[in-house]
Amino acid sequence: MKRFIKSSISIILILAIVFSFSITTFAEDNAYDSSVQMLQDIGVLPADNFSADNIVTRAEFIKMVTTLLYEDVNNLGFGDVPFIDVTEESQYYPYISAAYGSKLIAGTGGALFNPNDPIKYIDAVKILTDALGYGIAAVAEGGYINGYAEIASKIRLSKKALALAQTDLTGDLAAELLYDALDVKVANAILSTDGEHKIEVSDETFMDSIGIYHVEGILSENEYTGLYDTEGAGGRSIKIGDVTASIYNTLDDEKYFGYDVNCYYRRVDSKNVVVSLMPSSKNEVTVINAHEFDDYDGDVIKYTLDGSKRQEDIKIAKNLYVIYNGRIKDDYAKETFEINEGTIPVIDNSGDGKADVINVRSYDNYIVAGLDAENEVIYDSYGKVLDLSINDTEKSVVIANSEGKEIGFSDI
């Protein structure tokens, strides 16, 4: 049975010398901007070795685009490609086959595709413009290069296609193009009564057409609790505005609980399933360490940072919500914030300079000296004992490592 402590304490377990484990992770990871993170979350950009400065090859960009277009490129049935430098053994073969079958590429001449060559910015723009359905319009405007640059600007795919036309595409430029393409309304070619092909722009964005939906708002409920509904969304779900969606990384919903967030989700078997979740730019977060807290009087929270002699204060919004170790707390006072160990993130999620949510994260430290796996008891180097065998059905425990992955008791 899954167990997760949610009522009174959060615990950091420190394995002597080498490893540290925690019930929850406190790191606010801002390693990538939101567009890169979203594209990584949905599998378009590589999560491990993506670099903003790296040159993107023709094969790599085709993989990015076709990964956006198709859930599984291996079962499309487009058949062979005519390029002698792209064999079936290549890791990029199914993606290049999908792009060729979709009439997004034609090669570089002489039955070649040159998969390992850098892709030029204008070629990336052309591929995306065609994928979005605007190829006919681009040809009507003069075709490659100027026509595609003109249409890319009009549909807000890129306003710098002409200026950067012959520039080698870098990771950051690829991410920018792919992310901006998601908000472009797709077009369909139609045959008019006079026999000419024209385009009809739909109300559907590219993101809609590939089955990804977006909502921005306050992450107000998770599985266990809520700002407005204390029962929470239940069933490993979160709620943002009117949208309820399942989430499988439960540490993300804790980390961003009370934040204004951007949530991207798919509909799977009539359920909304989160594919990417990140804070929006509206949030201003001040993390106060336990020993830095000074006072709370209902109007402001006061603190003094380490190494500073000047006391700081943050104004409190009229409707303040306080979360204490993952549970909404209706009755709070100065004593609520007087914790021995932990952090007190103060969240302004509306950008008005006032705290809307205070998320108290109180925990105890244990230097693990020994384990009783049968009874799920941890013995501390300084004589403390931690019993994780909880019989109360209202409480549950999940043990996670420092990367946020759930582990078993025997893995500590």
Secondary structure, 3 states (H helix, E strand, C coil): CCCECCCCCEEEEEECCCCEEECCCCCCCCCCCHHHHHHHHCCCCCCCCCCCCCECEHHHHHHHHHHHHCCCHHHCCCCCCCCCCCCCCCCCHHHHHHHHHCCCCCCCECCECCCCCECEHHHHHHHHHHHCCCHHHHHHCCCCCHHHHHHHHHCCCCCCCCCCCCCECEHHHHHHHHHHHCCCEEEEEEECCCCCEEEEEEEEEHHHHCCCEEEEEEEEECCCCECCCCCCCCCCEEEECCEEEECCCHHHHHHCCCCEEEEEEEEECCEEEEEEEEECCCCEEEEEEHHHEEEECCCEEEECCCCCCCCEEEEEEEEEEEEECCEEECCCCHHHHCCCCEEEEEEECCCCCEEEEEEEEEEEEEEEEEEECCCCEEEECCCCEEECCCCCCCCCECEEECCCCEECHHHC
